């Protein structure tokens, strides 16, 4: 699963930044390509300010990040 690999790589590169976060995956249909995309989601964040701070830190590392409400399922890490 691509999202599981992405989490492993990201977490290994930035363990302090992602400490205590749990990876989840959200599946979304891309209307332009008619394909299902996997989006890596991390939690828990209880407020928008904390989420924005994480996204800002990830953005500085050139890691795309967009705050969102979680609507997916648990990611099976193997």
N, C-alpha and C positions, 0 to 999 in steps of 0.2 A: 504494500500500500504506500503510495507516494507521500501522503501526509505523515505517516509514521516515520519515514526516513527523514523528512524535512524537520520534524521535531527532534529527532536524534542528533542531527547535524547542528541545528540551532542551539539546542541545550548544551551540547558538548563545547561549542564555541563561546557561549555566554552563560555559564552556570550560575553566576551570582545574580545576573539580571533576571533569570527565569526561575530562581529558587522558590520552591513551594507552589509552583503553578502546575496545573494538570492539563495535558493535551486532550483535545477533543477534535472531532472532525464534523464539518457541516457540508452537506452535499447541496449543490445548487445547479440548476439547469441554466446553461448559457444560451440565451435566445439567438445570438448571432451564429453560433456554431452547432446548435442543437446537441450539445454534449453536456454531460454531467461533470462538474468541476468539484474537486475536493478543496475545501478551505480549512486551514489549520486554525483552531480556536484554542486559546488558553484561558484558564479560569483559576481561582475565583478573583474577581474584582468586584467590590461592592459599590463603587461609585465612578462616575465619569472622569473625575480628576485623576484618579490613580491610573485609569485606563489610558488617558491622554498622555500621562507621563511615560508609561511603558512604550506607547507608540512613538513618542518623541525620541526616546532612547534608541529604539529599534531603527527608526528612520535615520538617525545619525550614523548607524552602522550599515545603512543601505539595505535594510530589511523592510520590505513593504509591510505596513500595519494599518489596519482600519478598525476603529472601535465598532462593535456591533452587539446586538442582543444575541444570545446563544439560542440556536434552534436546531441543533444537530444531535449527535449521539456520541457515546464514549468511543475513543479511539483505542483499538486493540494494538498494544505495543508488543512486538515479538522480537 
